[in-house]
């Protein structure tokens, strides 16, 4: 038989431990070129620029009919 707890863990102590398990909302910053929200320190997925320089070529989306 393995180790067993000597006392029951209270709900408050259990909640304090589990309070660190929550998900974080990602922070978005506006792109300086096209002003769409993007992740900081990432290439903009809409215009393809990073730090004012075009890094990737982005094809325009085709409209669905």
HUSULQUI-V682173 format. One record per helix or strand of 3 or more residues. SS is the DSSP state (H for helix, E for strand). FROM is the first residue (numbers start at 1). TO is the last residue. If there is no record, write none. Layout:
BEGIN
ss->[SS,SS]
from->[FROM,FROM]
to->[TO,TO]
END
This chain:
BEGIN
ss->[H,E,E]
from->[11,28,37]
to->[21,30,39]
END
